[in-house]
Each structure stands twice: as structure tokens, then as C-alpha cells.
Amino acid sequence: MEDYFMLIISAIFVNNILLIKFLGNCPFIGVSSSMDSAKGMAAACIFVNVLASSMCWVFQKFVLEPLSIEYIQTLAFILIIAGLVQLVEIILQKVAPPLYRALGIYLPLITTNCMIFGVAVLNIRQDYTFMQAFVYSIATAVGFSMALILLAGIRERFIVGKIPKLMDGFPIGLITAGMMGLSFYGLVGIGK
């Protein structure tokens, strides 16, 4: 049980997939300008990441490895992720049309979100069991969501702040993300 606790703490804080491993930066900067779209993207990423990582792990262990065709792992994982993103897109369009419109182009971009693909590959490379892969997938998605929502909250405060015109928008978003990354990097080594 202690191993799972350390895996969760490590994935969320110490080795945050976004701020330490730098996977998933496109939606991090693109969607974090408003809290509503950040929350929607966070929920969609948690759902897709957990399902995709679980399905990719099962496909790797029960199809690719027994048939000795591990060399098509990238293609197989991308197809699995793309199918799940389509499912999420259809569900959001029916259940939450405002959220679907708010996410815009970023929802289909979950397909190419390197965080989703990276977690699926890391589960295999770390040789995790199914339960470890499942827990790691949840924890990395929670860490991604936490960073995304924190940045969205900070960026919403920029509206009332006095930011030089030259730094307004994307530049101040990158600087803030960099400072967040530095603060999380200070936790590296805690698990050792």
C-alpha cells in the first residue's frame, strides 16, 4: 500500500507530468486562459488518460507481446487514444454543449496530447502491473489537472492586474508556467 501512496505523490507533485516531464504543454497554455475550459479539459484528460492507459496496457500485454509485434506499439496506442477521444467528443457534444464549444479545437487535440500517449508508454517502460499502471494514470492525470487549474486561476487574475502590454497574454502565461515548474521542481528528490 505504501508503494501506491508513493506512486501517487510522486506522479502528482514530485514528477508532475506537465511541470517536470514537460508532456502536454499545448493544452496547458491554450486552455488555461479561463477556469471553465480548464476544468473541462482536466475532466476530459482524466477520463481519456485513465481509459487510454488501461486499454493500451491490456493491448500491449495481451496482443502485442504475445504476437511479438511490439514494434507497432506507437501506431496501436495512437489508434486507441484517437478512438477514446472521439467517444469523449461525442459524449460532451450531447451532454454538455457549452463545454464542448468552450473546449473548441483543444478537445480533438487530446488525441495528439503527448501527456496521454506518454503516460501509456511510461506504464509499459516502467514495467508496471495493471494496478500500478491504473493508479499511475489517475495520479498523472490529477497532477496535470491540478497544474492546469492552478494556471487558469492565476491567468484569470491577470485581468485585474497591471501587466505591461508587451508581456500581456501568451508571454506572461509562459513565464507563470515556468515559475510553477520551478516550484514543483523543488520537490524532486523527496521520494528518495
N, C-alpha and C positions, 0 to 999 in steps of 0.2 A: 504494500500500500504506500509505503514511503517513496518507492521508486516512481509511482504515478504522481504523487504530490510534487516531487522534484521535477518531473517531466512537465507538469502543468506550469509551475512557477517559472521554470526555465523558458518555456515557449512563450509565455505571456510577457515576462519582464526582462529576463537576462538575455535571451536570444530572440528578441522580438523580430518576427519575420519581415516586418516593414522597416523598422528603425535600425536594426543591427545587420540583418541579412540583405536588406535593400531589395526585397521582392514585392512587387505590387505598387510601385510608386505612381503609375499613371492614374489609377482611381484615387489614390491618396491626395494628389494635388488637384485633380479635376473635379472631384465630387465634394471636397471638403469646404466649399465656399458657403454651403448652407447646412444647418443641422438636420433638417428633414431629409435631404437627399443623402447625407452621410449615414443617418440611421437606416435608411432603406438599403443603401449599398452594403452596410455592415450586416444586416439581416440576410440579404441575398448571398453575400460571400460566406457567411457562416453555414447556411444551408447547402450551398453548392460545394464548399470545401469539404465538409464532412461527408456528404454523399459521394463526391468525386473521389476523394482519397480512399474511402472504404471500397468503392467499386473497383478502383484501379488496383488496390492491394489484392482483392479477390481475383481479378483478372490476371494479374501478374503471377500469383501463386498457383492458380488452378488451370490457367490456359497457356500463358507464355512460357513459364518454366518447364512444365511437363512436356510441352512440344518443342522445347529448346529453340524458341523463336523470340528470345528476349530482345533481339536487335530491332524489333518493331515496337518496342515499348513507347517511344515518343509518339508515334502515329496512333497507337491504340489509346493512350492516355488522352491525347487531344480530342479524339473522336468521342470518348466517354464524357469528357468535360463539356464539349460542344452540345452533346445531346441533353445533358442536365441543364445547361444554361437555357436552351430552348424551352425546356419544361418550366423553368422558373419564369421565363419571359411570358409564356402563355398564362401561367397562373396569376402573375402580377397584373397582366392586362385585364383579366376577368375580375379579380378580387379587389385590386387597388389601382384603378386607372390614374388617379392623381400621382401616386408614387411612380407608376410606370412612366408617366410623362416627365416627372421630375428627374428620373434617372437618365432618360434620353439615351444617348449613344453609349453611355457607360455600362448599361446593362448587357448589351451584346458583347461589350469588350471584356466582360468577365471570362469569356471563352479564351481570350488571349492574356488574361491576368496571370502573370508569371508566378504570383503567390499560390494560386490554385494548383498549377502544374508543378511548381517547386515543392510544395508540401507532399504531393503524391509521389514524386521522385525521391524526396528525402525519406519518406516512410520505407521505401524499398532499400535505399542505400544504407540506412541505419539498421537494417535487418530487424525492424520492429515486428512483434507479433501483431495479430489483428487488433487486439485490445489496446496495445500501445499505440498503434497507428491511429486508431479511432480517437483515443484521448489526445494524442498529439495534434490531430486535425482540428479537434474542437478548440484546444488551447491556442494554436496558432491563429485560428480564425477569431477568437476572442481578443488576442493581442493585436491583430490587425484592426479589428473593430474599435478597440479602445483607443488606439493611436489615431484612427480616422475621426472618431467622435471628438477626441480632445482637440485635434487641429481645427475641426469645424467650429467648435466652441470658441477657440481663440480667434479664428478668422472672422467670426461674426462680431467680435468685439472691435475689430479694426474699423468698422463703420463709424463708430463714435470716437475713435482715436484720431490723433493728428499724425498722419503718416505722410512723409514727403511724396510729392507727385511721382517722382522718379522711382520710388520704391513701392508704390501702390499696386495691389493685385498680385500677380504671379511672383515678382521678386520677394516681397515680404512673406509670401506663403512658403517659398523655398528656404528663406532664412529661418523662419519659425520651425519648419520641419527639420532643418539641420540642428537647431538648438535642442529640439525634442530628442533627436537621435543621440546627441552628445549626452543628454541627461540619462537616457536609457543605457548608453554605453558605460556609464559609471557603475552599472550593476554587474558588468561582465566579471567573472571570476568568483562570484558569490557561491555558486553551486559546487565549487571545487573545494 
